[in-house]
């Protein structure tokens, strides 16, 4: 069985969809959030993907697991940023998204 790479992992593909949604939301936030919530949302969502990829590139399973835990933490941070944006009235309720993104 050939290794198809981290790009073929279902949770990597789901995280990529989340990244796109995070960037769309970040781009729609008001200017006063440009260097605060917007920046944090982008960095957290990007961190999910980067840690999955880095963990996949590790040889020892404990190293891989450690990076998956870090990615999971970044995923929770991203979810929190979506909740904050919704609470401040910057977007419509994202209940279905926020319920689904943390089943990692």
N, CA and C atoms as a LAMMPS dump frame, in Angstrom:
ITEM: TIMESTEP
0
ITEM: NUMBER OF ATOMS
312
ITEM: BOX BOUNDS ff ff ff
-5.0000000000000000e+02 5.0000000000000000e+02
-5.0000000000000000e+02 5.0000000000000000e+02
-5.0000000000000000e+02 5.0000000000000000e+02
ITEM: ATOMS id mol type element x y z
1 1 1 N 0.842 -1.18 0
2 1 2 C 0 0 0
3 1 3 C 0.89 1.247 0
4 2 1 N 0.712 2.081 -0.976
5 2 2 C 1.551 3.269 -1.119
6 2 3 C 1.053 4.402 -0.216
7 3 1 N 1.988 5.181 0.254
8 3 2 C 1.668 6.348 1.071
9 3 3 C 1.185 7.464 0.14
10 4 1 N -0.053 7.936 0.359
11 4 2 C -0.63 8.946 -0.518
12 4 3 C -0.373 10.366 -0.014
13 5 1 N 0.198 10.526 1.144
14 5 2 C 0.509 11.844 1.663
15 5 3 C -0.593 12.409 2.534
16 6 1 N -0.227 13.411 3.296
17 6 2 C -1.167 14.015 4.234
18 6 3 C -2.332 14.692 3.53
19 7 1 N -2.124 15.111 2.28
20 7 2 C -3.185 15.803 1.543
21 7 3 C -4.421 14.937 1.333
22 8 1 N -4.251 13.62 1.361
23 8 2 C -5.378 12.712 1.129
24 8 3 C -6.152 12.379 2.403
25 9 1 N -5.673 12.818 3.554
26 9 2 C -6.365 12.534 4.808
27 9 3 C -7.686 13.304 4.868
28 10 1 N -8.742 12.626 5.285
29 10 2 C -10.057 13.269 5.358
30 10 3 C -10.041 14.467 6.29
31 11 1 N -9.392 14.333 7.462
32 11 2 C -9.39 15.454 8.404
33 11 3 C -8.52 16.601 7.918
34 12 1 N -7.561 16.344 7.055
35 12 2 C -6.8 17.43 6.447
36 12 3 C -7.698 18.188 5.458
37 13 1 N -8.466 17.445 4.667
38 13 2 C -9.386 18.072 3.718
39 13 3 C -10.456 18.887 4.443
40 14 1 N -10.975 18.362 5.555
41 14 2 C -11.954 19.104 6.353
42 14 3 C -11.338 20.368 6.94
43 15 1 N -10.093 20.267 7.371
44 15 2 C -9.406 21.428 7.935
45 15 3 C -9.141 22.485 6.867
46 16 1 N -8.926 22.051 5.645
47 16 2 C -8.737 22.979 4.534
48 16 3 C -10.032 23.758 4.27
49 17 1 N -11.166 23.079 4.352
50 17 2 C -12.467 23.76 4.213
51 17 3 C -12.649 24.772 5.34
52 18 1 N -12.254 24.38 6.54
53 18 2 C -12.349 25.283 7.687
54 18 3 C -11.461 26.505 7.477
55 19 1 N -10.261 26.306 6.959
56 19 2 C -9.352 27.425 6.689
57 19 3 C -9.985 28.423 5.716
58 20 1 N -10.606 27.912 4.682
59 20 2 C -11.26 28.789 3.702
60 20 3 C -12.394 29.573 4.347
61 21 1 N -13.181 28.901 5.199
62 21 2 C -14.271 29.59 5.902
63 21 3 C -13.716 30.64 6.856
64 22 1 N -12.608 30.314 7.524
65 22 2 C -11.983 31.262 8.456
66 22 3 C -11.475 32.496 7.719
67 23 1 N -10.868 32.307 6.571
68 23 2 C -10.38 33.448 5.797
69 23 3 C -11.535 34.301 5.268
70 24 1 N -12.623 33.648 4.858
71 24 2 C -13.794 34.423 4.399
72 24 3 C -14.332 35.284 5.543
73 25 1 N -14.439 34.676 6.738
74 25 2 C -14.928 35.432 7.881
75 25 3 C -13.95 36.539 8.249
76 26 1 N -12.662 36.231 8.291
77 26 2 C -11.651 37.228 8.656
78 26 3 C -11.675 38.418 7.695
79 27 1 N -11.882 38.149 6.421
80 27 2 C -11.933 39.23 5.43
81 27 3 C -13.187 40.085 5.562
82 28 1 N -14.223 39.538 6.178
83 28 2 C -15.467 40.29 6.321
84 28 3 C -15.561 41.054 7.647
85 29 1 N -14.603 40.848 8.535
86 29 2 C -14.634 41.537 9.829
87 29 3 C -14.336 43.024 9.644
88 30 1 N -14.841 43.861 10.558
89 30 2 C -14.575 45.302 10.442
90 30 3 C -13.095 45.627 10.628
91 31 1 N -12.713 46.797 10.171
92 31 2 C -11.305 47.219 10.237
93 31 3 C -10.749 47.213 11.653
94 32 1 N -11.607 47.491 12.639
95 32 2 C -11.11 47.523 14.022
96 32 3 C -10.648 46.158 14.495
97 33 1 N -11.009 45.087 13.803
98 33 2 C -10.591 43.727 14.16
99 33 3 C -9.45 43.202 13.287
100 34 1 N -8.947 44.049 12.392
101 34 2 C -7.931 43.603 11.432
102 34 3 C -6.706 42.977 12.115
103 35 1 N -6.221 43.589 13.176
104 35 2 C -5.001 43.093 13.826
105 35 3 C -5.306 42.352 15.112
106 36 1 N -6.55 42.016 15.329
107 36 2 C -6.927 41.324 16.553
108 36 3 C -7.597 40.006 16.183
109 37 1 N -8.9 39.992 16.156
110 37 2 C -9.639 38.758 15.905
111 37 3 C -9.355 38.187 14.526
112 38 1 N -9.299 39.039 13.534
113 38 2 C -9.054 38.594 12.166
114 38 3 C -7.71 37.871 12.044
115 39 1 N -6.677 38.469 12.584
116 39 2 C -5.343 37.879 12.531
117 39 3 C -5.279 36.575 13.322
118 40 1 N -5.88 36.564 14.504
119 40 2 C -5.866 35.371 15.35
120 40 3 C -6.619 34.216 14.684
121 41 1 N -7.745 34.523 14.052
122 41 2 C -8.534 33.51 13.362
123 41 3 C -7.736 32.883 12.224
124 42 1 N -7.075 33.704 11.447
125 42 2 C -6.262 33.179 10.336
126 42 3 C -5.115 32.298 10.841
127 43 1 N -4.426 32.784 11.864
128 43 2 C -3.277 32.026 12.374
129 43 3 C -3.702 30.693 12.982
130 44 1 N -4.802 30.688 13.727
131 44 2 C -5.266 29.451 14.366
132 44 3 C -5.701 28.43 13.318
133 45 1 N -6.463 28.879 12.314
134 45 2 C -6.934 27.964 11.273
135 45 3 C -5.77 27.416 10.449
136 46 1 N -4.807 28.264 10.178
137 46 2 C -3.624 27.832 9.432
138 46 3 C -2.795 26.843 10.244
139 47 1 N -2.724 27.055 11.538
140 47 2 C -1.963 26.184 12.424
141 47 3 C -2.509 24.759 12.435
142 48 1 N -3.812 24.613 12.28
143 48 2 C -4.403 23.271 12.225
144 48 3 C -3.779 22.49 11.081
145 49 1 N -3.806 23.063 9.891
146 49 2 C -3.266 22.386 8.705
147 49 3 C -1.763 22.132 8.808
148 50 1 N -1.042 23.137 9.266
149 50 2 C 0.412 23.003 9.337
150 50 3 C 0.843 21.93 10.337
151 51 1 N 0.144 21.823 11.452
152 51 2 C 0.504 20.803 12.434
153 51 3 C 0.12 19.402 11.981
154 52 1 N -0.966 19.277 11.231
155 52 2 C -1.301 17.966 10.658
156 52 3 C -0.199 17.537 9.7
157 53 1 N 0.219 18.447 8.838
158 53 2 C 1.269 18.135 7.863
159 53 3 C 2.587 17.818 8.553
160 54 1 N 2.945 18.624 9.546
161 54 2 C 4.219 18.373 10.232
162 54 3 C 4.197 17.049 10.986
163 55 1 N 3.086 16.767 11.633
164 55 2 C 2.966 15.495 12.349
165 55 3 C 3.034 14.312 11.409
166 56 1 N 2.437 14.456 10.24
167 56 2 C 2.467 13.389 9.253
168 56 3 C 3.895 13.091 8.792
169 57 1 N 4.717 14.122 8.783
170 57 2 C 6.102 13.952 8.346
171 57 3 C 7.029 13.364 9.397
172 58 1 N 6.554 13.176 10.598
173 58 2 C 7.384 12.585 11.66
174 58 3 C 7.362 11.068 11.557
175 59 1 N 8.461 10.459 11.979
176 59 2 C 8.576 9.006 11.853
177 59 3 C 8.036 8.259 13.063
178 60 1 N 8.253 8.781 14.224
179 60 2 C 7.82 8.08 15.43
180 60 3 C 6.368 8.431 15.725
181 61 1 N 5.574 7.437 16.086
182 61 2 C 4.146 7.667 16.296
183 61 3 C 3.873 8.651 17.43
184 62 1 N 4.748 8.715 18.433
185 62 2 C 4.531 9.668 19.517
186 62 3 C 4.739 11.114 19.05
187 63 1 N 5.69 11.306 18.141
188 63 2 C 5.858 12.637 17.544
189 63 3 C 4.622 13.016 16.736
190 64 1 N 4.133 12.062 15.943
191 64 2 C 2.919 12.32 15.162
192 64 3 C 1.752 12.673 16.069
193 65 1 N 1.611 11.914 17.117
194 65 2 C 0.513 12.131 18.049
195 65 3 C 0.601 13.513 18.702
196 66 1 N 1.802 13.925 19.072
197 66 2 C 1.995 15.238 19.699
198 66 3 C 1.528 16.357 18.764
199 67 1 N 1.87 16.264 17.491
200 67 2 C 1.436 17.296 16.543
201 67 3 C -0.067 17.252 16.289
202 68 1 N -0.661 16.068 16.354
203 68 2 C -2.118 15.979 16.21
204 68 3 C -2.807 16.638 17.405
205 69 1 N -2.227 16.489 18.599
206 69 2 C -2.775 17.172 19.776
207 69 3 C -2.667 18.693 19.633
208 70 1 N -1.56 19.158 19.093
209 70 2 C -1.39 20.6 18.876
210 70 3 C -2.41 21.085 17.848
211 71 1 N -2.601 20.312 16.774
212 71 2 C -3.593 20.67 15.754
213 71 3 C -4.99 20.717 16.369
214 72 1 N -5.266 19.792 17.259
215 72 2 C -6.572 19.769 17.929
216 72 3 C -6.766 21.021 18.784
217 73 1 N -5.727 21.456 19.456
218 73 2 C -5.796 22.687 20.234
219 73 3 C -6.046 23.895 19.349
220 74 1 N -5.385 23.94 18.195
221 74 2 C -5.591 25.041 17.249
222 74 3 C -7.006 24.998 16.675
223 75 1 N -7.525 23.808 16.504
224 75 2 C -8.897 23.662 16.029
225 75 3 C -9.882 24.242 17.038
226 76 1 N -9.657 23.972 18.306
227 76 2 C -10.512 24.519 19.349
228 76 3 C -10.386 26.038 19.41
229 77 1 N -9.188 26.547 19.214
230 77 2 C -8.976 27.997 19.179
231 77 3 C -9.731 28.617 18.007
232 78 1 N -9.713 27.963 16.86
233 78 2 C -10.441 28.447 15.696
234 78 3 C -11.942 28.462 15.965
235 79 1 N -12.431 27.402 16.575
236 79 2 C -13.854 27.343 16.924
237 79 3 C -14.219 28.502 17.846
238 80 1 N -13.378 28.782 18.809
239 80 2 C -13.63 29.876 19.737
240 80 3 C -13.674 31.221 19.009
241 81 1 N -12.816 31.416 18.033
242 81 2 C -12.819 32.668 17.266
243 81 3 C -14.126 32.821 16.485
244 82 1 N -14.633 31.711 15.924
245 82 2 C -15.929 31.76 15.251
246 82 3 C -17.031 32.133 16.244
247 83 1 N -16.98 31.566 17.433
248 83 2 C -17.978 31.862 18.469
249 83 3 C -17.91 33.33 18.878
250 84 1 N -16.696 33.853 19.03
251 84 2 C -16.52 35.267 19.382
252 84 3 C -17.114 36.162 18.295
253 85 1 N -16.804 35.859 17.037
254 85 2 C -17.32 36.661 15.927
255 85 3 C -18.844 36.632 15.906
256 86 1 N -19.41 35.479 16.165
257 86 2 C -20.868 35.364 16.21
258 86 3 C -21.434 36.143 17.394
259 87 1 N -20.789 36.049 18.547
260 87 2 C -21.258 36.741 19.755
261 87 3 C -21.224 38.258 19.598
262 88 1 N -20.266 38.759 18.839
263 88 2 C -20.141 40.199 18.621
264 88 3 C -20.982 40.687 17.45
265 89 1 N -21.719 39.775 16.845
266 89 2 C -22.61 40.148 15.752
267 89 3 C -21.921 40.341 14.415
268 90 1 N -20.724 39.82 14.265
269 90 2 C -19.991 39.967 13.005
270 90 3 C -20.412 38.954 11.947
271 91 1 N -21.134 37.915 12.347
272 91 2 C -21.577 36.898 11.397
273 91 3 C -22.852 36.253 11.905
274 92 1 N -23.493 35.514 11.026
275 92 2 C -24.712 34.804 11.407
276 92 3 C -24.321 33.559 12.206
277 93 1 N -25.277 32.976 12.905
278 93 2 C -24.96 31.782 13.704
279 93 3 C -24.336 30.676 12.866
280 94 1 N -23.266 30.131 13.383
281 94 2 C -22.524 29.074 12.693
282 94 3 C -22.597 27.78 13.488
283 95 1 N -23.741 27.502 14.068
284 95 2 C -23.888 26.372 14.971
285 95 3 C -23.488 25.06 14.316
286 96 1 N -23.953 24.818 13.106
287 96 2 C -23.629 23.549 12.474
288 96 3 C -22.133 23.431 12.215
289 97 1 N -21.487 24.518 11.822
290 97 2 C -20.055 24.502 11.608
291 97 3 C -19.311 24.272 12.905
292 98 1 N -19.675 25.005 13.955
293 98 2 C -18.95 24.885 15.208
294 98 3 C -19.177 23.538 15.862
295 99 1 N -20.31 22.897 15.612
296 99 2 C -20.543 21.566 16.163
297 99 3 C -19.709 20.535 15.44
298 100 1 N -19.493 20.724 14.151
299 100 2 C -18.813 19.716 13.355
300 100 3 C -17.297 19.838 13.364
301 101 1 N -16.746 21.012 13.603
302 101 2 C -15.301 21.156 13.423
303 101 3 C -14.485 20.543 14.546
304 102 1 N -15.072 20.286 15.678
305 102 2 C -14.278 19.742 16.769
306 102 3 C -14.449 18.243 16.95
307 103 1 N -14.903 17.547 15.941
308 103 2 C -14.966 16.088 15.987
309 103 3 C -13.759 15.509 15.267
310 104 1 N -12.617 15.967 15.618
311 104 2 C -11.328 15.692 15.021
312 104 3 C -10.746 14.479 15.687
